Amino acid sequence: MLRPTERRQHILSDIDHIDDNMIPQLSEKYGVSEMTIRRDLKLLEEDGVIKRTYGGAVRWSPHDSEQSVIAREEREVLSTGQKINIARYAAEHYVSDGDIIILEGGTTTTMMVPFLIGKEGLTIVTNGLRTAGELWRLMADSAMILCAGGILRAESQTFVGPLTEHFFAEINANRLFLSATGLTLEKGITDPNILETQVKRAMIESASEVVVMLDSSKFGRKSLMRVLEFPEIDHLITDWNAPQSLLDGLRQRDVDVQIVPPPREGMISDLKE
């Protein structure tokens, strides 16, 4: 059995090689409780050599902070490019003149709004405050816009709760555009918030077709609650970086998967500026 100081030195090395379920893995490797591992990580963070994260930790030191910020910003720009491409594809291929559509209030669905300009006779329904703002800014004169009320959830800027669910129970839409936090073959499409999930369930019941929009970063992630089962998905749109094994698994489950190609050359640079 290693002494605590020795164990922490070993853990510092392990952090570079473990991405998922870090605490249970370290607990099993060193034969100590998960609480002990959490205390080890806390002490290492106090020493300034790691930064704790949800479910684990990453190696960190003060001179790394600027590089870490830059790397995170680059990932966010890439993710934004993927989401914009997915949003464009969804608007171009799954929205027609005269449609009644529901836009769930996630970032990817909100990015659809500029690509809906020019389509005639749309009725657009949303529970997203940011989504409603974009619709007001770009489409107030060209589409009928319906916004759900309810409890405003500050973190997501979406309306949730019984009033929101009742609102969507009265809607009959051609198509729902939906995003979520994670996708695994075992658990389906998942989200972390119960109230958000209940509203999404009400949206699903109100739409004739469900289009799920997930960038590749969501693949392999599992969150608290299942939003919908694979048979409920009519179309799933993702980007070129989605893992092939999961794409194959989805198709084996009869999910219509659409892969959007990479952004055009220069798109990411434009986004950075």
N, C-alpha and C positions, 0 to 999 in steps of 0.2 A: 504494500500500500504506500503510495506516494505521500509525502508530507504536503500540507496545503500550499506552501510556497512553490514546491516543485510542480504540483498539479496545475497551478495557475500558469507557470511557464509553459507547460505542455499545452494547456488550453489556448494560450496566445498563438501557438503554432497551428493548432487545429482550426482556428477561426478562418484561416485562409482557404480551407479545403471543404468546409461544410456550409451549404447554402440553406437547406431546409431542415426543419425539426432539430435545430442545433442543440437545444437544452436537453431533450430526451436522449439524443445520441451521446452527448458528453456524459450525462448521468450514467448511462449504461457502460460506456467505455471505462470510466474511472470508479465505478462501483459505489457511487455516492448518490444522495437524493437530488432531485431537481432543485430543491430549495438551496442546497449547498452550492450547486452550479450557479444559481442566480446570485448568491453572495460572492462567489468568485468573480463573476462578471462585473459586479458592482465595484469590487475592490480594484479590478483592472481598469475600470473606467475612471475611478478616483486617481489612479496613477497616471492617467492621461495617455494610455497606450491603446485603448479601444473606445468605441462609441457604441453604447447599447442601442439595439433596435427592437422592434416588436418581434418577439420570439427568438432573439439571439443577439449578435453583436458583429461589428466590423472593426478591423484594425484602423487606428486613427492616431495622428499626432498633430500638434498645432500647425506645423509647416505644411501639412497635407490639406488643410482646410480649403485653400483657394483652388487647388486642383480638384478637390472633391466637388466644389460648387460648379466648376466648369464642366466636369464629367456629367453631373446631374442635369445641368442645363442642356448639354448635347443630347442626352437621352430623352429629355422632355421635347426638344425640337424634333427629333426623329419620330417620337410617338405622335406628336402633333401632325407631322407630315402623313403618317399612316392613317390617322383619324380623318384628316381632310380628304384623303383619297377614298376612304371607305364611305364618307358622307356624300361625296360627289357621285360615286357609283350608285349608292342607294337612291339618291334623288333622280338620277338619269334613267335608271332601269326599273324602279318600282313605284314611281309616282306619275300619274297621268292627269290630264285636265279633268276637272270635275270631281276628283277624289276627295273623300273624307279621310283624313289621316290623323293618327295620334303620334305626337313626338314626346316620348318620355324625356324627362329633363336632364339627361346626362350630357357630357361635353360633346361626344361624337354625334348625338342626334341634333344638338344645337347647331353644330357645324353644317348641317344639311341646309339650313335656312337660305344662305346666299344662292345655293344651287336650285332652289325652288322658284326663284324669280323668273318670270316669263311663262310659268304654267298658269293656265286660266281656270277660274271657278273652283279653286281649292277651298276646302274647309279644314282648318288646322287646329287640333285640340292639344293642349299641353298642361302639365302640372309644374313646369319649370319656370321659375322667375326669370332666369337669364334667357331661357328660350323665348319666353313671352316678350322680353325686351328686344331681342333680335327680330322677332316677328313684327313688333310695333315699328322698329326702326326701318325695316326693309320691305315689309309686305302689308302694312296697315291699309293701303289703298287698293290692294289687288287680291286679297284673300279674306275670307271670314275667319276670324281668330276667336277661339273659345278657350278660356283659362279657368282651371279648377281653383276653387278656394280651399280652405282647410287650415291646418297647422303649418306654419312656415318653418321648415327644418333649415337652420342657419348654415350648417356644414355643407349641404348639397344645394341650397337655395331652391328647394322643391317643396310643394305643398303635399302634406300627407295627412293620414287620419281618417276617421269615419266619414266626414263631409266630402273629402276628396274621393273616397271609394264610392260613395253614393252618386257623386257627380258622374263618374265614369260608367256606373251601372246604367245610366240613362242614355249613353252614347252608343250609336251604331256606326262603326267605322269600317272602311274598306281594308285599312292596313294600319298596323302598329309598328313603329320603329323603336326598338328597345336595346338598351345597353345594360351591362352588368359588370360585376367585379371579377368573376372567375368562371372557368370552365374546366371540368374534368369529366372523363368518360364514366366515372363511378357515380358522381353526384350531380351531373348535369350543369345547368347554369345557376350560379349562386351569387348572393349579395349579403353584406354584413348587417343590414339594418332591417328590423322586423316591419316597421311602419312603411318603409320604402317597398319592401317585398309585397306587402298586402295591397298597396296601390297598384303595383305592377300586375298582380293577379287580377285585379279589377279591370285593368286595361286589356289584358289578354282575353278576358271573357267578352269584352266589348268589340273586338276586332275580328273580321273574317280571316285575315292573314296576319301572321307575326313574322317580322323581319328582325333578326338579332344582329347587332353590329358590335363586333368585338375585335380590337386590335390584338396582335399576337402576344403582347405582354400579359394578357388575361388568361392565356392557355396554360393549363397545368396548375392554376391557382384555385384554391377551394376556400369559400367563405362560409358564413354562419348558416344561411338558409337557402334552400332550393327555390328558385324563382319559377322555373318551368322545366318540364320533362322534354326530352328530345322529340317525341312524336308531336309535341305542340308547336315545334318550329317549322315554319314553311320555308324560310330561306335564312341562311347564316352567311354574313359577309365578313371577311377578315383580310389580312394583308399577307404579302409574300413570305413573311418570316414565321408564320405559324408552323409548329412542328408537324412533320409529315405523319408521324405515328398517330397523332390526335386527329388529323384531317382524315386519315384512313378509317379510324374508329368511328368518326361521325358519319362518313359515307356508308359504312357497314350498318349503321343504325338508320339509314334512309334519310339523313339530313341533307338537304340541297345546299352544298357549300360553294360559295363564290369567292374566288381568290382575286383580290385587286392587285395589279402589278405595282412595282416601285414608283415613287413620285418621279415626275419628269426631271431631267437634269437641271440643276439650279434651284429647284423648289426649296430644298432645305436651307440653302444660303439665303434665299429671299426671306424665309421665316425668321432666321437669326437676326436679320436686319430689322 
